[in-house]
């Protein structure tokens, strides 16, 4: 629903190499929909910055036509040497 912020779960679902922030497959972070300010303690700031447009879009009801599941989208972090893939999922 537009206007209402959804809670988004971020999960590391793929990893190549060693992440400088220490992320591993299975790591999970929640961005709660019921707050004006949100924090993602422990997530790499570079990964968070790069996935922010998708995260904000999902929080406010966006759908991505290329995604098989309308509530989930994948995003690769910007580290070309040690790429990690995050799944962003609307959970409420």
C-alpha positions as CSV (number, residue, x, y, z in Angstrom):
1,X,0.0,0.0,0.0
2,X,1.4,3.3,-1.0
3,X,2.2,5.7,1.9
4,X,2.7,2.9,4.5
5,X,6.3,1.8,5.0
6,X,6.7,-2.0,4.9
7,X,9.2,-3.9,6.9
8,X,12.0,-5.2,4.7
9,X,14.3,-8.1,5.4
10,X,17.8,-8.1,3.9
11,X,19.5,-11.5,3.6
12,X,22.9,-12.4,2.2
13,X,22.0,-15.2,-0.3
14,X,25.2,-15.4,-2.3
15,X,28.9,-14.8,-1.7
16,X,32.1,-14.9,-3.6
17,X,35.4,-14.2,-1.9
18,X,35.8,-12.5,1.5
19,X,33.6,-9.5,2.3
20,X,35.6,-6.7,4.0
21,X,32.6,-6.2,6.3
22,X,32.5,-9.9,7.2
23,X,29.1,-10.7,5.6
24,X,28.3,-14.4,5.0
25,X,25.5,-16.3,3.4
26,X,22.6,-16.3,5.9
27,X,23.3,-12.9,7.5
28,X,20.0,-11.1,8.1
29,X,19.0,-7.5,8.8
30,X,15.5,-6.0,9.3
31,X,14.5,-2.5,8.2
32,X,11.3,-2.0,10.2
33,X,8.4,-0.2,8.5
34,X,7.0,1.4,11.7
35,X,9.8,3.9,12.3
36,X,10.7,7.3,10.9
37,X,14.4,6.6,11.1
38,X,15.8,3.2,10.5
39,X,19.1,1.5,11.2
40,X,20.7,-1.6,9.8
41,X,23.3,-2.3,12.5
42,X,26.1,-4.4,11.2
43,X,25.5,-4.1,7.4
44,X,28.3,-2.8,5.2
45,X,27.7,0.9,4.5
46,X,28.7,0.5,0.9
47,X,26.2,-2.4,0.3
48,X,23.5,-0.4,2.1
49,X,24.1,2.7,0.0
50,X,24.0,0.8,-3.2
51,X,20.8,-1.1,-2.4
52,X,19.0,1.9,-0.9
53,X,16.9,2.8,-4.0
54,X,15.5,-0.7,-4.2
55,X,15.0,-0.8,-0.4
56,X,13.0,2.5,-0.4
57,X,10.9,1.4,-3.4
58,X,10.0,-1.9,-1.7
59,X,9.2,-0.1,1.6
60,X,6.6,2.0,-0.2
61,X,4.9,-0.7,-2.3
62,X,6.9,-0.8,-5.6
63,X,6.8,-3.9,-7.8
64,X,9.6,-4.8,-10.1
65,X,8.3,-6.4,-13.3
66,X,11.3,-8.6,-13.8
67,X,11.1,-10.2,-10.4
68,X,9.4,-13.5,-10.2
69,X,8.1,-12.7,-6.7
70,X,6.6,-9.2,-6.4
71,X,7.8,-8.9,-2.7
72,X,11.5,-9.8,-3.3
73,X,14.3,-8.4,-5.4
74,X,18.0,-9.4,-5.5
75,X,20.9,-6.9,-5.4
76,X,24.6,-7.4,-5.7
77,X,27.0,-5.3,-3.6
78,X,29.4,-3.0,-5.4
79,X,32.6,-5.0,-4.5
80,X,33.6,-6.4,-7.9
81,X,36.3,-8.6,-6.4
82,X,34.2,-10.1,-3.6
83,X,30.6,-9.8,-4.7
84,X,27.8,-10.7,-2.3
85,X,24.2,-10.9,-3.2
86,X,21.4,-9.6,-1.0
87,X,17.7,-10.6,-1.2
88,X,15.4,-7.7,-0.2
89,X,12.0,-9.0,0.8
90,X,8.8,-7.3,2.0
91,X,7.9,-9.3,5.1
92,X,4.6,-7.8,6.4
